[in-house]
């Protein structure tokens, strides 16, 4: 099935990581006819990532999701360029493999700022356009660590931020349903990307796999397909939901 996002203007935050979930989503969305905007910290990297997806119907913009003015400027650039904003994928995120007693105030702010504050600011930046258009879809990238507590890569503050995203997502779904704007989340498990890449010894991998019913790590494309479902009309009657994309890890 192709063309699920035909001519839809889709912003993906944190999409410049070469092997990341956002980049995989950008490719898939492009294949489905979307106009894809990669919004990441560095303008050149965003542009390169967008060009790598396609020289046509893509755009790279600079956006620090922790900075409200930066989010608003990115949204305006997109709206000026394409006249609308249909989909926002809140995908930017960072991890810090710390334990509770090791987390400093600075650590806490860094991690919660990118995932949770970033989700709020970027959503606030696009929602006025979606309300005006009378429709849109927002998908938030939480994590299985919101449900189970931290894993080996994200710390407790990461779990807290990702759990906060689930609450914020539901609250926004309630508030904006009347405007035909759907807000949903995904809770990926252990996905092989730059956040996790290179850090998995065979021993750790074997240990992890015992907790994954599907007996494999995820890849970015697994999550991208979840984004596609929640961003497109395939999920037209779904809002305030969280889609588990973790091989069944959430059940442990
Ligand atoms: P990546 O590191 O590839 O992607 C994260 C991107 O976010 C990077 O390009 C990073 O840029 C960017 N970023 C960081 N801070 C900001 C900011 N302030 N504003 C805008 N962009 C920013 O990792 P993944 O693809 O693995 O992660 C994508 C999302 O999926 C994250 O939210 C992550 O928490 C979540 N997730 C990942 C899982 C996994 O196992 N990989 C599991 C569950 C959830 P830069 O590289 O320049 O810092």
Boltz pocket constraint, residues with backbone or C-beta under 6 A from the ligand:
constraints:
  - pocket:
      binder: B
      contacts: [[A, 13], [A, 14], [A, 15], [A, 16], [A, 17], [A, 18], [A, 19], [A, 20], [A, 21], [A, 22], [A, 39], [A, 40], [A, 41], [A, 42], [A, 63], [A, 64], [A, 65], [A, 66], [A, 90], [A, 91], [A, 92], [A, 93], [A, 94], [A, 114], [A, 115], [A, 118], [A, 141], [A, 142], [A, 143], [A, 144], [A, 187], [A, 188], [A, 189], [A, 190], [A, 191], [A, 192], [A, 193], [A, 194], [A, 195], [A, 196]]
      max_distance: 6.0
